[in-house]
Amino acid sequence: MSKLDNVQDRALELIGEIGDGIRKAVPGRAMQWVETGAAIGAIRTGGKVASKFVRRNPVLAGAAIAGAGLLWLAARHRAKRAEQGPIDGTATRIDAKPRPRSKASMHKAAASNSDS
């Protein structure tokens, strides 16, 4: 292992220990507020990135929105179909009948048999 790998491993261990220490030191309710703040920050950052993307690529954004709408519609139809349950009905068995052979097909069959 190189010295760089050792330094990176040690840094990750320290970060983990610091995180554990913060979790133990902060009361449960305060930790909930920290998690909520992190979630709100992530949503704001995602919104900024999305708005930049839409400004730069309006056609792709429109296609993505249309695709998401189609996926939602398909999922909705599938869920409605699943709610209805199986369709009750009756079935009758139809036996296959041999097809009458025409004279032309009989001549072809006879010709192929005589050739071999």
Backbone as CSV, one residue per row, in Angstrom:
resi,resn,N_x,N_y,N_z,CA_x,CA_y,CA_z,C_x,C_y,C_z
1,MET,0.839,-1.181,0.000,0.000,0.000,0.000,0.884,1.244,0.000
2,SER,0.440,2.234,-0.676,1.199,3.476,-0.693,0.797,4.345,0.493
3,LYS,1.566,5.378,0.711,1.270,6.289,1.820,-0.065,6.984,1.607
4,LEU,-0.401,7.250,0.334,-1.669,7.924,0.023,-2.852,7.057,0.433
5,ASP,-2.775,5.760,0.189,-3.860,4.855,0.596,-4.010,4.848,2.109
6,ASN,-2.900,4.830,2.820,-2.961,4.843,4.284,-3.601,6.120,4.806
7,VAL,-3.243,7.241,4.200,-3.804,8.530,4.627,-5.300,8.567,4.355
8,GLN,-5.718,8.066,3.199,-7.146,8.065,2.866,-7.915,7.165,3.824
9,ASP,-7.375,5.988,4.115,-8.053,5.083,5.052,-8.186,5.716,6.432
10,ARG,-7.130,6.329,6.878,-7.150,6.962,8.209,-8.146,8.123,8.249
11,ALA,-8.210,8.887,7.150,-9.156,10.007,7.082,-10.591,9.495,7.136
12,LEU,-10.876,8.406,6.435,-12.229,7.836,6.462,-12.581,7.339,7.859
13,GLU,-11.606,6.727,8.552,-11.860,6.278,9.922,-12.178,7.450,10.838
14,LEU,-11.404,8.534,10.698,-11.638,9.706,11.539,-13.003,10.324,11.271
15,ILE,-13.374,10.399,10.006,-14.687,10.966,9.655,-15.795,10.112,10.261
16,GLY,-15.640,8.797,10.191,-16.636,7.914,10.790,-16.742,8.093,12.285
17,GLU,-15.587,8.232,12.954,-15.597,8.435,14.406,-16.233,9.764,14.778
18,ILE,-15.950,10.795,14.005,-16.545,12.117,14.264,-18.059,12.043,14.101
19,GLY,-18.509,11.375,13.038,-19.945,11.239,12.812,-20.631,10.494,13.938
20,ASP,-19.990,9.417,14.401,-20.562,8.665,15.529,-20.619,9.519,16.788
21,GLY,-19.549,10.306,17.016,-19.520,11.178,18.196,-20.617,12.219,18.152
22,ILE,-20.853,12.797,16.983,-21.915,13.811,16.853,-23.273,13.180,17.094
23,ARG,-23.494,11.984,16.541,-24.782,11.320,16.721,-25.055,11.019,18.192
24,LYS,-24.003,10.637,18.923,-24.190,10.325,20.348,-24.369,11.591,21.187
25,ALA,-23.693,12.674,20.804,-23.731,13.903,21.601,-25.018,14.686,21.389
26,VAL,-25.578,14.635,20.198,-26.770,15.433,19.879,-28.005,14.653,20.297
27,PRO,-28.940,15.280,21.010,-30.179,14.592,21.381,-30.978,14.183,20.147
28,GLY,-31.883,13.234,20.334,-32.658,12.680,19.215,-33.438,13.718,18.433
29,ARG,-34.063,14.641,19.151,-34.879,15.661,18.478,-34.002,16.589,17.639
30,ALA,-32.844,16.963,18.159,-31.940,17.837,17.410,-31.402,17.119,16.184
31,MET,-31.128,15.833,16.310,-30.641,15.066,15.167,-31.702,15.032,14.066
32,GLN,-32.947,14.957,14.471,-34.045,14.982,13.502,-34.051,16.311,12.750
33,TRP,-33.795,17.409,13.460,-33.737,18.717,12.804,-32.564,18.783,11.835
34,VAL,-31.424,18.193,12.206,-30.256,18.184,11.323,-30.572,17.401,10.055
35,GLU,-31.214,16.241,10.207,-31.580,15.436,9.039,-32.567,16.176,8.148
36,THR,-33.522,16.864,8.764,-34.499,17.637,7.993,-33.807,18.762,7.227
37,GLY,-32.886,19.441,7.895,-32.140,20.509,7.224,-31.319,19.982,6.061
38,ALA,-30.718,18.819,6.234,-29.940,18.218,5.145,-30.850,17.860,3.971
39,ALA,-32.042,17.342,4.271,-32.975,16.997,3.209,-33.438,18.238,2.451
40,ILE,-33.717,19.311,3.188,-34.140,20.559,2.530,-33.008,21.110,1.666
41,GLY,-31.785,21.051,2.172,-30.630,21.503,1.381,-30.462,20.693,0.112
42,ALA,-30.669,19.385,0.212,-30.546,18.527,-0.974,-31.626,18.867,-1.994
43,ILE,-32.823,19.138,-1.518,-33.924,19.490,-2.432,-33.632,20.824,-3.128
44,ARG,-33.133,21.799,-2.380,-32.808,23.104,-2.986,-31.714,22.961,-4.028
45,THR,-30.670,22.202,-3.703,-29.574,22.005,-4.653,-30.071,21.280,-5.895
46,GLY,-30.890,20.264,-5.702,-31.453,19.541,-6.846,-32.316,20.436,-7.715
47,GLY,-33.064,21.310,-7.094,-33.894,22.249,-7.855,-33.066,23.205,-8.689
48,LYS,-31.953,23.666,-8.126,-31.076,24.565,-8.889,-30.464,23.846,-10.086
49,VAL,-30.009,22.629,-9.862,-29.413,21.850,-10.959,-30.462,21.584,-12.033
50,ALA,-31.668,21.226,-11.622,-32.733,20.940,-12.587,-33.099,22.180,-13.391
51,SER,-33.167,23.342,-12.744,-33.532,24.560,-13.477,-32.446,24.933,-14.487
52,LYS,-31.178,24.748,-14.138,-30.098,25.001,-15.101,-30.211,24.058,-16.286
53,PHE,-30.484,22.789,-16.006,-30.608,21.801,-17.078,-31.757,22.151,-18.020
54,VAL,-32.889,22.571,-17.454,-34.053,22.916,-18.278,-33.754,24.139,-19.145
55,ARG,-33.044,25.110,-18.581,-32.707,26.290,-19.374,-31.769,25.951,-20.529
56,ARG,-30.851,25.048,-20.295,-29.885,24.713,-21.337,-30.409,23.688,-22.331
57,ASN,-31.280,22.800,-21.911,-31.785,21.720,-22.768,-33.305,21.611,-22.666
58,PRO,-34.038,22.558,-23.219,-35.492,22.508,-23.055,-36.143,21.314,-23.760
59,VAL,-35.584,20.867,-24.886,-36.183,19.745,-25.611,-36.025,18.455,-24.815
60,LEU,-34.834,18.239,-24.265,-34.615,17.037,-23.462,-35.478,17.051,-22.205
61,ALA,-35.617,18.225,-21.621,-36.448,18.322,-20.414,-37.906,18.003,-20.746
62,GLY,-38.388,18.505,-21.866,-39.758,18.207,-22.282,-39.955,16.723,-22.546
63,ALA,-38.962,16.107,-23.193,-39.051,14.671,-23.465,-39.033,13.872,-22.159
64,ALA,-38.222,14.303,-21.205,-38.157,13.605,-19.914,-39.486,13.723,-19.173
65,ILE,-40.085,14.895,-19.220,-41.373,15.090,-18.541,-42.457,14.250,-19.214
66,ALA,-42.453,14.233,-20.554,-43.439,13.427,-21.272,-43.245,11.940,-20.971
67,GLY,-42.004,11.500,-20.924,-41.731,10.099,-20.608,-42.175,9.739,-19.202
68,ALA,-41.930,10.631,-18.255,-42.366,10.386,-16.878,-43.890,10.317,-16.806
69,GLY,-44.559,11.172,-17.568,-46.021,11.144,-17.603,-46.548,9.842,-18.180
70,LEU,-45.903,9.356,-19.232,-46.333,8.088,-19.834,-46.100,6.920,-18.873
71,LEU,-44.975,6.940,-18.166,-44.723,5.883,-17.187,-45.757,5.913,-16.063
72,TRP,-46.099,7.118,-15.608,-47.113,7.244,-14.561,-48.458,6.720,-15.053
73,LEU,-48.828,7.064,-16.294,-50.095,6.622,-16.864,-50.131,5.101,-16.991
74,ALA,-49.029,4.513,-17.468,-48.976,3.054,-17.598,-49.094,2.377,-16.234
75,ALA,-48.433,2.927,-15.223,-48.511,2.349,-13.882,-49.928,2.463,-13.333
76,ARG,-50.584,3.570,-13.622,-51.963,3.774,-13.152,-52.915,2.769,-13.792
77,HIS,-52.762,2.565,-15.106,-53.613,1.597,-15.803,-53.360,0.182,-15.287
78,ARG,-52.101,-0.138,-15.041,-51.764,-1.471,-14.534,-52.353,-1.678,-13.140
79,ALA,-52.311,-0.651,-12.299,-52.867,-0.765,-10.955,-54.382,-0.939,-11.014
80,LYS,-55.037,-0.223,-11.905,-56.494,-0.368,-12.031,-56.858,-1.769,-12.515
81,ARG,-56.051,-2.295,-13.436,-56.327,-3.625,-13.968,-56.122,-4.677,-12.874
82,ALA,-55.145,-4.460,-12.016,-54.883,-5.404,-10.927,-56.005,-5.372,-9.890
83,GLU,-56.632,-4.217,-9.689,-57.730,-4.101,-8.720,-58.951,-4.890,-9.166
84,GLN,-59.175,-5.002,-10.465,-60.374,-5.655,-10.983,-60.345,-7.160,-10.748
85,GLY,-59.195,-7.744,-10.662,-59.089,-9.180,-10.440,-59.247,-9.938,-11.743
86,PRO,-59.288,-11.247,-11.645,-59.389,-12.055,-12.859,-60.763,-11.917,-13.512
87,ILE,-60.803,-12.142,-14.793,-62.055,-12.066,-15.545,-62.704,-13.448,-15.532
88,ASP,-63.949,-13.528,-15.084,-64.663,-14.800,-15.066,-65.330,-15.006,-16.408
89,GLY,-65.248,-16.213,-16.921,-65.866,-16.501,-18.208,-65.927,-17.998,-18.433
90,THR,-66.326,-18.366,-19.618,-66.394,-19.781,-19.959,-65.533,-20.022,-21.179
91,ALA,-65.090,-21.250,-21.298,-64.277,-21.627,-22.441,-64.804,-22.930,-23.004
92,THR,-64.788,-23.048,-24.303,-65.184,-24.300,-24.946,-64.022,-24.787,-25.787
93,ARG,-63.832,-26.090,-25.792,-62.738,-26.673,-26.556,-63.218,-26.940,-27.973
94,ILE,-62.411,-26.523,-28.905,-62.724,-26.744,-30.321,-61.654,-27.674,-30.861
95,ASP,-62.084,-28.842,-31.313,-61.145,-29.813,-31.862,-60.796,-29.427,-33.294
96,ALA,-59.540,-29.653,-33.620,-59.075,-29.332,-34.965,-59.598,-30.380,-35.945
97,LYS,-60.020,-29.931,-37.111,-60.493,-30.831,-38.156,-59.432,-30.879,-39.249
98,PRO,-59.230,-32.011,-39.841,-58.261,-32.063,-40.939,-58.753,-31.223,-42.115
99,ARG,-57.831,-30.497,-42.698,-58.180,-29.628,-43.809,-58.318,-30.448,-45.083
100,PRO,-59.370,-30.198,-45.837,-59.490,-30.950,-47.099,-58.379,-30.529,-48.062
101,ARG,-57.788,-31.494,-48.712,-56.693,-31.206,-49.637,-57.252,-30.912,-51.017
102,SER,-56.701,-29.878,-51.628,-57.146,-29.545,-52.986,-56.396,-30.426,-53.982
103,LYS,-56.873,-30.453,-55.210,-56.248,-31.275,-56.237,-54.838,-30.775,-56.555
104,ALA,-54.626,-29.478,-56.506,-53.312,-28.917,-56.815,-52.284,-29.361,-55.786
105,SER,-52.649,-29.351,-54.521,-51.691,-29.765,-53.489,-51.433,-31.264,-53.566
106,MET,-52.447,-32.036,-54.000,-52.256,-33.481,-54.141,-51.274,-33.775,-55.269
107,HIS,-51.346,-32.993,-56.384,-50.434,-33.187,-57.512,-49.008,-32.818,-57.112
108,LYS,-48.842,-31.749,-56.304,-47.511,-31.349,-55.850,-46.907,-32.420,-54.954
109,ALA,-47.716,-32.986,-54.069,-47.226,-34.015,-53.157,-46.821,-35.263,-53.943
110,ALA,-47.599,-35.630,-54.935,-47.290,-36.811,-55.731,-46.025,-36.575,-56.543
111,ALA,-45.837,-35.362,-57.064,-44.645,-35.045,-57.852,-43.398,-35.081,-56.986
112,SER,-43.473,-34.565,-55.763,-42.301,-34.553,-54.876,-41.950,-35.964,-54.439
113,ASN,-42.952,-36.840,-54.279,-42.672,-38.229,-53.880,-42.043,-39.017,-55.007
114,SER,-42.429,-38.747,-56.224,-41.872,-39.498,-57.365,-40.471,-39.038,-57.704
115,ASP,-40.100,-37.796,-57.365,-38.754,-37.280,-57.639,-37.720,-37.920,-56.730
116,SER,-38.061,-38.284,-55.538,-37.069,-38.806,-54.603,-36.870,-40.266,-54.668
